[in-house]
Amino acid sequence: MFNNVYRLVRPRQIVRTTTTIYLENDSRVTVRPLFLSICRADERYYSGSRDAKILAEKLPMSLVHEAMGVVVADPTATFEIGAPVVMIPTHAKEHDDEIGDNYLRNSRFASSSEDGFMREYVQIEPDRLITVPKNLKQEMASFIEVVSVALQAVRRLENTMTSHRQKIGVWGDGNVAYITSVILKEIFPEAQLYVFGKHEEKLGYFSFANVINIEELPANLSIDHAIEAVGGQGSESAINQIIDVISPRGTIVLSGVTEDLVDINTRMVLEKGLTLSGSSRSTRQDFEDAITIISKNEKARLRLELMIQNIKEIHNINDINAIFDEDMNMPWGKSIMKWEI
């Protein structure tokens, strides 16, 4: 049958391409997207803020890697027709339990190295789908991917940190920092959670943590371990501030994405015996664990529901352009597309 795919061909220009998909003799499940969530990576492609060479290599490409939908056909008989599912964007060509699909260099990723989920129908491998629990809002299920990314960062921290874990810090006050903080609160409920940022209006959302303005650090402040979730130009100062205040043998997980090289104080990294650990994307296990944590914990679920700041019904390309423009002007929270195109 025919399938419409909505691809970005150049900054701010999305076109519809009609392709053909076959429901029979295929080992993949066909999913109709229902809700799609926009992230900062989508914005950078849409606005053209990525390097021109990268854009030339990537485009044309369908955007969005955070999405949920319903099963409309499944020749593998893995799912019931009509089942609500979350789609996993990592498309692994092989598996390594020790390294993880998200770090294998030959894995592909929706809306980065292959088409994202802005399609009328998505044909996808059954192991890249997870059923959405009934108590989870479908709008929130659309951005489970970013929750799984936060959980991956927290697990990276957990696997390398010492037993000194009374104070854990998160640098950043945006969406990723907020979600990471929510997850940290659930994984380490006994620890004191500190959030470091510079936007008072954003820090106001972190009511469950101790918030500190990065320009007003208390004297003699010390943190046992930290996650950097700033990214961009601010990542350099954030990383170095963490190095200044973190305790010896502490772990720093770097999860903020930046296009530029950053200078860090390696002398103090050596003197304090610090561990720097990178974290990117997530695995199926992270998705499953994220869904379990959210579905079983009402506080975490309600905190994440606060992030739904903008829902827009999408009927045509003009609607897609409109919500992307709205999202880029929105200081905090998630923009969700109700996919009725």
Summary of the structure (lengths in Angstrom):
residues: 341
radius of gyration: 20.2
end to end distance: 16.5
largest distance: 66.2
contacts: 1133
relative contact order: 0.15
helix: 33%
strand: 28%
